[in-house]
Amino acid sequence: MPQSAYIKILELSKKERLTLEELKGAIEHYIEMTTKTGEQLDWGYEKAAFPYTLEMKGEGEKHWFYLKGKNPNLYRVILVGLGETEDGKDVIQITLPDPSTHGDKGKANELSRYLAKHFKAELTLFNGRIQSFL
């Protein structure tokens, strides 16, 4: 059964409105940070920290993209989308579809916390708990 985490952009957030390009840019920044950490440690940390490729396909590419695992035995897929709440606030939705693994869930939790901190937003985790990074 698919599970989702939500990152809600609030009035006190870094930005009031987000674009998919800004969201992709934040993930690319995360990849750059893990790469630099790996260089400092002289170890391929980025391969362990972010074992995905960012891919866009089909009619949804204006609203969502997916992270495809590089090692399908450990990591398969995470969907990342941008939408709006009923009260007009932007929300990032991170979804684990049925074929996702426990590894995907761990990486999705790390990524959702990073994005919530990056955008200074409110995070509703997969288990329903709420964290605020304002």
MODELLER restraints for C-alpha pairs under 7 A, 6 or more apart:
rsr = mdl.restraints
at = mdl.atoms
rsr.add(forms.Gaussian(group=physical.xy_distance, feature=features.Distance(at['CA:1:A'], at['CA:98:A']), mean=5.47, stdev=0.5))
rsr.add(forms.Gaussian(group=physical.xy_distance, feature=features.Distance(at['CA:2:A'], at['CA:95:A']), mean=6.78, stdev=0.5))
rsr.add(forms.Gaussian(group=physical.xy_distance, feature=features.Distance(at['CA:2:A'], at['CA:96:A']), mean=5.43, stdev=0.5))
rsr.add(forms.Gaussian(group=physical.xy_distance, feature=features.Distance(at['CA:2:A'], at['CA:97:A']), mean=4.47, stdev=0.5))
rsr.add(forms.Gaussian(group=physical.xy_distance, feature=features.Distance(at['CA:2:A'], at['CA:98:A']), mean=5.36, stdev=0.5))
rsr.add(forms.Gaussian(group=physical.xy_distance, feature=features.Distance(at['CA:3:A'], at['CA:95:A']), mean=5.64, stdev=0.5))
rsr.add(forms.Gaussian(group=physical.xy_distance, feature=features.Distance(at['CA:3:A'], at['CA:96:A']), mean=5.23, stdev=0.5))
rsr.add(forms.Gaussian(group=physical.xy_distance, feature=features.Distance(at['CA:3:A'], at['CA:97:A']), mean=6.80, stdev=0.5))
rsr.add(forms.Gaussian(group=physical.xy_distance, feature=features.Distance(at['CA:3:A'], at['CA:126:A']), mean=6.27, stdev=0.5))
rsr.add(forms.Gaussian(group=physical.xy_distance, feature=features.Distance(at['CA:4:A'], at['CA:93:A']), mean=6.53, stdev=0.5))
rsr.add(forms.Gaussian(group=physical.xy_distance, feature=features.Distance(at['CA:4:A'], at['CA:94:A']), mean=5.47, stdev=0.5))
rsr.add(forms.Gaussian(group=physical.xy_distance, feature=features.Distance(at['CA:4:A'], at['CA:95:A']), mean=4.29, stdev=0.5))
rsr.add(forms.Gaussian(group=physical.xy_distance, feature=features.Distance(at['CA:4:A'], at['CA:96:A']), mean=6.28, stdev=0.5))
rsr.add(forms.Gaussian(group=physical.xy_distance, feature=features.Distance(at['CA:4:A'], at['CA:126:A']), mean=5.56, stdev=0.5))
rsr.add(forms.Gaussian(group=physical.xy_distance, feature=features.Distance(at['CA:5:A'], at['CA:93:A']), mean=5.86, stdev=0.5))
rsr.add(forms.Gaussian(group=physical.xy_distance, feature=features.Distance(at['CA:5:A'], at['CA:94:A']), mean=5.19, stdev=0.5))
rsr.add(forms.Gaussian(group=physical.xy_distance, feature=features.Distance(at['CA:5:A'], at['CA:95:A']), mean=6.51, stdev=0.5))
rsr.add(forms.Gaussian(group=physical.xy_distance, feature=features.Distance(at['CA:5:A'], at['CA:124:A']), mean=5.55, stdev=0.5))
rsr.add(forms.Gaussian(group=physical.xy_distance, feature=features.Distance(at['CA:5:A'], at['CA:125:A']), mean=4.78, stdev=0.5))
rsr.add(forms.Gaussian(group=physical.xy_distance, feature=features.Distance(at['CA:5:A'], at['CA:126:A']), mean=4.83, stdev=0.5))
rsr.add(forms.Gaussian(group=physical.xy_distance, feature=features.Distance(at['CA:6:A'], at['CA:91:A']), mean=6.49, stdev=0.5))
rsr.add(forms.Gaussian(group=physical.xy_distance, feature=features.Distance(at['CA:6:A'], at['CA:92:A']), mean=5.65, stdev=0.5))
rsr.add(forms.Gaussian(group=physical.xy_distance, feature=features.Distance(at['CA:6:A'], at['CA:93:A']), mean=4.72, stdev=0.5))
rsr.add(forms.Gaussian(group=physical.xy_distance, feature=features.Distance(at['CA:6:A'], at['CA:94:A']), mean=6.38, stdev=0.5))
rsr.add(forms.Gaussian(group=physical.xy_distance, feature=features.Distance(at['CA:6:A'], at['CA:123:A']), mean=5.74, stdev=0.5))
rsr.add(forms.Gaussian(group=physical.xy_distance, feature=features.Distance(at['CA:6:A'], at['CA:124:A']), mean=5.07, stdev=0.5))
rsr.add(forms.Gaussian(group=physical.xy_distance, feature=features.Distance(at['CA:6:A'], at['CA:125:A']), mean=6.74, stdev=0.5))
rsr.add(forms.Gaussian(group=physical.xy_distance, feature=features.Distance(at['CA:7:A'], at['CA:91:A']), mean=5.44, stdev=0.5))
rsr.add(forms.Gaussian(group=physical.xy_distance, feature=features.Distance(at['CA:7:A'], at['CA:92:A']), mean=4.94, stdev=0.5))
rsr.add(forms.Gaussian(group=physical.xy_distance, feature=features.Distance(at['CA:7:A'], at['CA:93:A']), mean=6.52, stdev=0.5))
rsr.add(forms.Gaussian(group=physical.xy_distance, feature=features.Distance(at['CA:7:A'], at['CA:116:A']), mean=6.05, stdev=0.5))
rsr.add(forms.Gaussian(group=physical.xy_distance, feature=features.Distance(at['CA:7:A'], at['CA:121:A']), mean=6.32, stdev=0.5))
rsr.add(forms.Gaussian(group=physical.xy_distance, feature=features.Distance(at['CA:7:A'], at['CA:122:A']), mean=5.54, stdev=0.5))
rsr.add(forms.Gaussian(group=physical.xy_distance, feature=features.Distance(at['CA:7:A'], at['CA:123:A']), mean=4.47, stdev=0.5))
rsr.add(forms.Gaussian(group=physical.xy_distance, feature=features.Distance(at['CA:7:A'], at['CA:124:A']), mean=6.36, stdev=0.5))
rsr.add(forms.Gaussian(group=physical.xy_distance, feature=features.Distance(at['CA:8:A'], at['CA:90:A']), mean=6.27, stdev=0.5))
rsr.add(forms.Gaussian(group=physical.xy_distance, feature=features.Distance(at['CA:8:A'], at['CA:91:A']), mean=4.47, stdev=0.5))
rsr.add(forms.Gaussian(group=physical.xy_distance, feature=features.Distance(at['CA:8:A'], at['CA:92:A']), mean=6.54, stdev=0.5))
rsr.add(forms.Gaussian(group=physical.xy_distance, feature=features.Distance(at['CA:8:A'], at['CA:121:A']), mean=5.76, stdev=0.5))
rsr.add(forms.Gaussian(group=physical.xy_distance, feature=features.Distance(at['CA:8:A'], at['CA:122:A']), mean=5.14, stdev=0.5))
rsr.add(forms.Gaussian(group=physical.xy_distance, feature=features.Distance(at['CA:8:A'], at['CA:123:A']), mean=6.39, stdev=0.5))
rsr.add(forms.Gaussian(group=physical.xy_distance, feature=features.Distance(at['CA:9:A'], at['CA:16:A']), mean=6.41, stdev=0.5))
rsr.add(forms.Gaussian(group=physical.xy_distance, feature=features.Distance(at['CA:9:A'], at['CA:89:A']), mean=6.16, stdev=0.5))
rsr.add(forms.Gaussian(group=physical.xy_distance, feature=features.Distance(at['CA:9:A'], at['CA:90:A']), mean=5.46, stdev=0.5))
rsr.add(forms.Gaussian(group=physical.xy_distance, feature=features.Distance(at['CA:9:A'], at['CA:91:A']), mean=5.93, stdev=0.5))
rsr.add(forms.Gaussian(group=physical.xy_distance, feature=features.Distance(at['CA:9:A'], at['CA:121:A']), mean=5.08, stdev=0.5))
rsr.add(forms.Gaussian(group=physical.xy_distance, feature=features.Distance(at['CA:9:A'], at['CA:122:A']), mean=6.69, stdev=0.5))
rsr.add(forms.Gaussian(group=physical.xy_distance, feature=features.Distance(at['CA:10:A'], at['CA:16:A']), mean=6.69, stdev=0.5))
rsr.add(forms.Gaussian(group=physical.xy_distance, feature=features.Distance(at['CA:10:A'], at['CA:89:A']), mean=6.84, stdev=0.5))
rsr.add(forms.Gaussian(group=physical.xy_distance, feature=features.Distance(at['CA:10:A'], at['CA:121:A']), mean=6.22, stdev=0.5))
rsr.add(forms.Gaussian(group=physical.xy_distance, feature=features.Distance(at['CA:12:A'], at['CA:134:A']), mean=6.62, stdev=0.5))
rsr.add(forms.Gaussian(group=physical.xy_distance, feature=features.Distance(at['CA:13:A'], at['CA:119:A']), mean=6.10, stdev=0.5))
rsr.add(forms.Gaussian(group=physical.xy_distance, feature=features.Distance(at['CA:13:A'], at['CA:120:A']), mean=4.75, stdev=0.5))
rsr.add(forms.Gaussian(group=physical.xy_distance, feature=features.Distance(at['CA:13:A'], at['CA:121:A']), mean=5.46, stdev=0.5))
rsr.add(forms.Gaussian(group=physical.xy_distance, feature=features.Distance(at['CA:13:A'], at['CA:134:A']), mean=6.33, stdev=0.5))
rsr.add(forms.Gaussian(group=physical.xy_distance, feature=features.Distance(at['CA:14:A'], at['CA:119:A']), mean=5.23, stdev=0.5))
rsr.add(forms.Gaussian(group=physical.xy_distance, feature=features.Distance(at['CA:14:A'], at['CA:120:A']), mean=5.59, stdev=0.5))
rsr.add(forms.Gaussian(group=physical.xy_distance, feature=features.Distance(at['CA:15:A'], at['CA:119:A']), mean=6.88, stdev=0.5))
rsr.add(forms.Gaussian(group=physical.xy_distance, feature=features.Distance(at['CA:17:A'], at['CA:90:A']), mean=6.17, stdev=0.5))
rsr.add(forms.Gaussian(group=physical.xy_distance, feature=features.Distance(at['CA:18:A'], at['CA:90:A']), mean=6.73, stdev=0.5))
rsr.add(forms.Gaussian(group=physical.xy_distance, feature=features.Distance(at['CA:20:A'], at['CA:63:A']), mean=6.69, stdev=0.5))
rsr.add(forms.Gaussian(group=physical.xy_distance, feature=features.Distance(at['CA:20:A'], at['CA:82:A']), mean=6.60, stdev=0.5))
rsr.add(forms.Gaussian(group=physical.xy_distance, feature=features.Distance(at['CA:31:A'], at['CA:46:A']), mean=6.84, stdev=0.5))
rsr.add(forms.Gaussian(group=physical.xy_distance, feature=features.Distance(at['CA:31:A'], at['CA:50:A']), mean=6.69, stdev=0.5))
rsr.add(forms.Gaussian(group=physical.xy_distance, feature=features.Distance(at['CA:34:A'], at['CA:45:A']), mean=6.44, stdev=0.5))
rsr.add(forms.Gaussian(group=physical.xy_distance, feature=features.Distance(at['CA:34:A'], at['CA:46:A']), mean=4.82, stdev=0.5))
rsr.add(forms.Gaussian(group=physical.xy_distance, feature=features.Distance(at['CA:34:A'], at['CA:49:A']), mean=6.56, stdev=0.5))
rsr.add(forms.Gaussian(group=physical.xy_distance, feature=features.Distance(at['CA:35:A'], at['CA:45:A']), mean=6.65, stdev=0.5))
rsr.add(forms.Gaussian(group=physical.xy_distance, feature=features.Distance(at['CA:35:A'], at['CA:46:A']), mean=4.82, stdev=0.5))
rsr.add(forms.Gaussian(group=physical.xy_distance, feature=features.Distance(at['CA:37:A'], at['CA:45:A']), mean=6.82, stdev=0.5))
rsr.add(forms.Gaussian(group=physical.xy_distance, feature=features.Distance(at['CA:38:A'], at['CA:44:A']), mean=5.19, stdev=0.5))
rsr.add(forms.Gaussian(group=physical.xy_distance, feature=features.Distance(at['CA:38:A'], at['CA:45:A']), mean=4.39, stdev=0.5))
rsr.add(forms.Gaussian(group=physical.xy_distance, feature=features.Distance(at['CA:38:A'], at['CA:46:A']), mean=6.05, stdev=0.5))
rsr.add(forms.Gaussian(group=physical.xy_distance, feature=features.Distance(at['CA:51:A'], at['CA:69:A']), mean=5.87, stdev=0.5))
rsr.add(forms.Gaussian(group=physical.xy_distance, feature=features.Distance(at['CA:51:A'], at['CA:70:A']), mean=5.64, stdev=0.5))
rsr.add(forms.Gaussian(group=physical.xy_distance, feature=features.Distance(at['CA:52:A'], at['CA:67:A']), mean=5.51, stdev=0.5))
rsr.add(forms.Gaussian(group=physical.xy_distance, feature=features.Distance(at['CA:52:A'], at['CA:68:A']), mean=5.13, stdev=0.5))
rsr.add(forms.Gaussian(group=physical.xy_distance, feature=features.Distance(at['CA:52:A'], at['CA:69:A']), mean=4.38, stdev=0.5))
rsr.add(forms.Gaussian(group=physical.xy_distance, feature=features.Distance(at['CA:52:A'], at['CA:70:A']), mean=5.35, stdev=0.5))
rsr.add(forms.Gaussian(group=physical.xy_distance, feature=features.Distance(at['CA:53:A'], at['CA:67:A']), mean=5.48, stdev=0.5))
rsr.add(forms.Gaussian(group=physical.xy_distance, feature=features.Distance(at['CA:53:A'], at['CA:68:A']), mean=5.26, stdev=0.5))
rsr.add(forms.Gaussian(group=physical.xy_distance, feature=features.Distance(at['CA:53:A'], at['CA:69:A']), mean=6.58, stdev=0.5))
rsr.add(forms.Gaussian(group=physical.xy_distance, feature=features.Distance(at['CA:53:A'], at['CA:70:A']), mean=6.92, stdev=0.5))
rsr.add(forms.Gaussian(group=physical.xy_distance, feature=features.Distance(at['CA:54:A'], at['CA:66:A']), mean=6.01, stdev=0.5))
rsr.add(forms.Gaussian(group=physical.xy_distance, feature=features.Distance(at['CA:54:A'], at['CA:67:A']), mean=4.72, stdev=0.5))
rsr.add(forms.Gaussian(group=physical.xy_distance, feature=features.Distance(at['CA:54:A'], at['CA:68:A']), mean=6.49, stdev=0.5))
rsr.add(forms.Gaussian(group=physical.xy_distance, feature=features.Distance(at['CA:55:A'], at['CA:65:A']), mean=5.93, stdev=0.5))
rsr.add(forms.Gaussian(group=physical.xy_distance, feature=features.Distance(at['CA:55:A'], at['CA:66:A']), mean=5.45, stdev=0.5))
rsr.add(forms.Gaussian(group=physical.xy_distance, feature=features.Distance(at['CA:55:A'], at['CA:67:A']), mean=6.15, stdev=0.5))
rsr.add(forms.Gaussian(group=physical.xy_distance, feature=features.Distance(at['CA:55:A'], at['CA:68:A']), mean=6.97, stdev=0.5))
rsr.add(forms.Gaussian(group=physical.xy_distance, feature=features.Distance(at['CA:56:A'], at['CA:65:A']), mean=4.80, stdev=0.5))
rsr.add(forms.Gaussian(group=physical.xy_distance, feature=features.Distance(at['CA:56:A'], at['CA:66:A']), mean=6.41, stdev=0.5))
rsr.add(forms.Gaussian(group=physical.xy_distance, feature=features.Distance(at['CA:63:A'], at['CA:81:A']), mean=5.66, stdev=0.5))
rsr.add(forms.Gaussian(group=physical.xy_distance, feature=features.Distance(at['CA:63:A'], at['CA:82:A']), mean=5.52, stdev=0.5))
rsr.add(forms.Gaussian(group=physical.xy_distance, feature=features.Distance(at['CA:64:A'], at['CA:80:A']), mean=5.56, stdev=0.5))
rsr.add(forms.Gaussian(group=physical.xy_distance, feature=features.Distance(at['CA:64:A'], at['CA:81:A']), mean=3.92, stdev=0.5))
rsr.add(forms.Gaussian(group=physical.xy_distance, feature=features.Distance(at['CA:64:A'], at['CA:82:A']), mean=6.19, stdev=0.5))
rsr.add(forms.Gaussian(group=physical.xy_distance, feature=features.Distance(at['CA:65:A'], at['CA:79:A']), mean=6.12, stdev=0.5))
rsr.add(forms.Gaussian(group=physical.xy_distance, feature=features.Distance(at['CA:65:A'], at['CA:80:A']), mean=5.53, stdev=0.5))
rsr.add(forms.Gaussian(group=physical.xy_distance, feature=features.Distance(at['CA:65:A'], at['CA:81:A']), mean=6.39, stdev=0.5))
rsr.add(forms.Gaussian(group=physical.xy_distance, feature=features.Distance(at['CA:66:A'], at['CA:77:A']), mean=6.78, stdev=0.5))
rsr.add(forms.Gaussian(group=physical.xy_distance, feature=features.Distance(at['CA:66:A'], at['CA:78:A']), mean=5.66, stdev=0.5))
rsr.add(forms.Gaussian(group=physical.xy_distance, feature=features.Distance(at['CA:66:A'], at['CA:79:A']), mean=4.34, stdev=0.5))
rsr.add(forms.Gaussian(group=physical.xy_distance, feature=features.Distance(at['CA:66:A'], at['CA:80:A']), mean=5.73, stdev=0.5))
rsr.add(forms.Gaussian(group=physical.xy_distance, feature=features.Distance(at['CA:67:A'], at['CA:77:A']), mean=5.51, stdev=0.5))
rsr.add(forms.Gaussian(group=physical.xy_distance, feature=features.Distance(at['CA:67:A'], at['CA:78:A']), mean=5.09, stdev=0.5))
rsr.add(forms.Gaussian(group=physical.xy_distance, feature=features.Distance(at['CA:67:A'], at['CA:79:A']), mean=6.28, stdev=0.5))
rsr.add(forms.Gaussian(group=physical.xy_distance, feature=features.Distance(at['CA:68:A'], at['CA:76:A']), mean=5.82, stdev=0.5))
rsr.add(forms.Gaussian(group=physical.xy_distance, feature=features.Distance(at['CA:68:A'], at['CA:77:A']), mean=4.73, stdev=0.5))
rsr.add(forms.Gaussian(group=physical.xy_distance, feature=features.Distance(at['CA:68:A'], at['CA:78:A']), mean=6.82, stdev=0.5))
rsr.add(forms.Gaussian(group=physical.xy_distance, feature=features.Distance(at['CA:69:A'], at['CA:75:A']), mean=4.65, stdev=0.5))
rsr.add(forms.Gaussian(group=physical.xy_distance, feature=features.Distance(at['CA:69:A'], at['CA:76:A']), mean=4.41, stdev=0.5))
rsr.add(forms.Gaussian(group=physical.xy_distance, feature=features.Distance(at['CA:69:A'], at['CA:77:A']), mean=5.70, stdev=0.5))
rsr.add(forms.Gaussian(group=physical.xy_distance, feature=features.Distance(at['CA:74:A'], at['CA:101:A']), mean=6.69, stdev=0.5))
rsr.add(forms.Gaussian(group=physical.xy_distance, feature=features.Distance(at['CA:74:A'], at['CA:103:A']), mean=5.91, stdev=0.5))
rsr.add(forms.Gaussian(group=physical.xy_distance, feature=features.Distance(at['CA:75:A'], at['CA:101:A']), mean=6.12, stdev=0.5))
rsr.add(forms.Gaussian(group=physical.xy_distance, feature=features.Distance(at['CA:75:A'], at['CA:103:A']), mean=5.75, stdev=0.5))
rsr.add(forms.Gaussian(group=physical.xy_distance, feature=features.Distance(at['CA:75:A'], at['CA:104:A']), mean=5.38, stdev=0.5))
rsr.add(forms.Gaussian(group=physical.xy_distance, feature=features.Distance(at['CA:76:A'], at['CA:99:A']), mean=6.91, stdev=0.5))
rsr.add(forms.Gaussian(group=physical.xy_distance, feature=features.Distance(at['CA:76:A'], at['CA:100:A']), mean=5.56, stdev=0.5))
rsr.add(forms.Gaussian(group=physical.xy_distance, feature=features.Distance(at['CA:76:A'], at['CA:101:A']), mean=6.68, stdev=0.5))
rsr.add(forms.Gaussian(group=physical.xy_distance, feature=features.Distance(at['CA:76:A'], at['CA:104:A']), mean=6.81, stdev=0.5))
rsr.add(forms.Gaussian(group=physical.xy_distance, feature=features.Distance(at['CA:77:A'], at['CA:100:A']), mean=5.68, stdev=0.5))
rsr.add(forms.Gaussian(group=physical.xy_distance, feature=features.Distance(at['CA:77:A'], at['CA:104:A']), mean=6.83, stdev=0.5))
rsr.add(forms.Gaussian(group=physical.xy_distance, feature=features.Distance(at['CA:78:A'], at['CA:94:A']), mean=6.97, stdev=0.5))
rsr.add(forms.Gaussian(group=physical.xy_distance, feature=features.Distance(at['CA:78:A'], at['CA:95:A']), mean=5.98, stdev=0.5))
rsr.add(forms.Gaussian(group=physical.xy_distance, feature=features.Distance(at['CA:78:A'], at['CA:96:A']), mean=5.28, stdev=0.5))
rsr.add(forms.Gaussian(group=physical.xy_distance, feature=features.Distance(at['CA:78:A'], at['CA:104:A']), mean=6.75, stdev=0.5))
rsr.add(forms.Gaussian(group=physical.xy_distance, feature=features.Distance(at['CA:79:A'], at['CA:94:A']), mean=5.70, stdev=0.5))
rsr.add(forms.Gaussian(group=physical.xy_distance, feature=features.Distance(at['CA:79:A'], at['CA:95:A']), mean=5.00, stdev=0.5))
rsr.add(forms.Gaussian(group=physical.xy_distance, feature=features.Distance(at['CA:79:A'], at['CA:96:A']), mean=6.44, stdev=0.5))
rsr.add(forms.Gaussian(group=physical.xy_distance, feature=features.Distance(at['CA:80:A'], at['CA:93:A']), mean=5.78, stdev=0.5))
rsr.add(forms.Gaussian(group=physical.xy_distance, feature=features.Distance(at['CA:80:A'], at['CA:94:A']), mean=4.66, stdev=0.5))
rsr.add(forms.Gaussian(group=physical.xy_distance, feature=features.Distance(at['CA:80:A'], at['CA:95:A']), mean=6.42, stdev=0.5))
rsr.add(forms.Gaussian(group=physical.xy_distance, feature=features.Distance(at['CA:81:A'], at['CA:92:A']), mean=5.73, stdev=0.5))
rsr.add(forms.Gaussian(group=physical.xy_distance, feature=features.Distance(at['CA:81:A'], at['CA:93:A']), mean=5.13, stdev=0.5))
rsr.add(forms.Gaussian(group=physical.xy_distance, feature=features.Distance(at['CA:81:A'], at['CA:94:A']), mean=6.52, stdev=0.5))
rsr.add(forms.Gaussian(group=physical.xy_distance, feature=features.Distance(at['CA:82:A'], at['CA:91:A']), mean=5.90, stdev=0.5))
rsr.add(forms.Gaussian(group=physical.xy_distance, feature=features.Distance(at['CA:82:A'], at['CA:92:A']), mean=4.68, stdev=0.5))
rsr.add(forms.Gaussian(group=physical.xy_distance, feature=features.Distance(at['CA:82:A'], at['CA:93:A']), mean=6.20, stdev=0.5))
rsr.add(forms.Gaussian(group=physical.xy_distance, feature=features.Distance(at['CA:83:A'], at['CA:90:A']), mean=5.82, stdev=0.5))
rsr.add(forms.Gaussian(group=physical.xy_distance, feature=features.Distance(at['CA:83:A'], at['CA:91:A']), mean=5.26, stdev=0.5))
rsr.add(forms.Gaussian(group=physical.xy_distance, feature=features.Distance(at['CA:83:A'], at['CA:92:A']), mean=6.34, stdev=0.5))
rsr.add(forms.Gaussian(group=physical.xy_distance, feature=features.Distance(at['CA:84:A'], at['CA:90:A']), mean=4.49, stdev=0.5))
rsr.add(forms.Gaussian(group=physical.xy_distance, feature=features.Distance(at['CA:84:A'], at['CA:91:A']), mean=5.40, stdev=0.5))
rsr.add(forms.Gaussian(group=physical.xy_distance, feature=features.Distance(at['CA:85:A'], at['CA:91:A']), mean=6.53, stdev=0.5))
rsr.add(forms.Gaussian(group=physical.xy_distance, feature=features.Distance(at['CA:116:A'], at['CA:122:A']), mean=6.32, stdev=0.5))
rsr.add(forms.Gaussian(group=physical.xy_distance, feature=features.Distance(at['CA:116:A'], at['CA:123:A']), mean=6.05, stdev=0.5))
rsr.add(forms.Gaussian(group=physical.xy_distance, feature=features.Distance(at['CA:116:A'], at['CA:133:A']), mean=6.20, stdev=0.5))
rsr.add(forms.Gaussian(group=physical.xy_distance, feature=features.Distance(at['CA:117:A'], at['CA:133:A']), mean=5.32, stdev=0.5))
rsr.add(forms.Gaussian(group=physical.xy_distance, feature=features.Distance(at['CA:120:A'], at['CA:133:A']), mean=5.00, stdev=0.5))
rsr.add(forms.Gaussian(group=physical.xy_distance, feature=features.Distance(at['CA:120:A'], at['CA:134:A']), mean=4.65, stdev=0.5))
rsr.add(forms.Gaussian(group=physical.xy_distance, feature=features.Distance(at['CA:121:A'], at['CA:132:A']), mean=6.24, stdev=0.5))
rsr.add(forms.Gaussian(group=physical.xy_distance, feature=features.Distance(at['CA:121:A'], at['CA:133:A']), mean=5.35, stdev=0.5))
rsr.add(forms.Gaussian(group=physical.xy_distance, feature=features.Distance(at['CA:121:A'], at['CA:134:A']), mean=5.77, stdev=0.5))
rsr.add(forms.Gaussian(group=physical.xy_distance, feature=features.Distance(at['CA:122:A'], at['CA:131:A']), mean=5.88, stdev=0.5))
rsr.add(forms.Gaussian(group=physical.xy_distance, feature=features.Distance(at['CA:122:A'], at['CA:132:A']), mean=4.39, stdev=0.5))
rsr.add(forms.Gaussian(group=physical.xy_distance, feature=features.Distance(at['CA:122:A'], at['CA:133:A']), mean=6.00, stdev=0.5))
rsr.add(forms.Gaussian(group=physical.xy_distance, feature=features.Distance(at['CA:123:A'], at['CA:130:A']), mean=5.55, stdev=0.5))
rsr.add(forms.Gaussian(group=physical.xy_distance, feature=features.Distance(at['CA:123:A'], at['CA:131:A']), mean=5.07, stdev=0.5))
rsr.add(forms.Gaussian(group=physical.xy_distance, feature=features.Distance(at['CA:123:A'], at['CA:132:A']), mean=6.10, stdev=0.5))
rsr.add(forms.Gaussian(group=physical.xy_distance, feature=features.Distance(at['CA:124:A'], at['CA:130:A']), mean=4.44, stdev=0.5))
rsr.add(forms.Gaussian(group=physical.xy_distance, feature=features.Distance(at['CA:124:A'], at['CA:131:A']), mean=6.46, stdev=0.5))
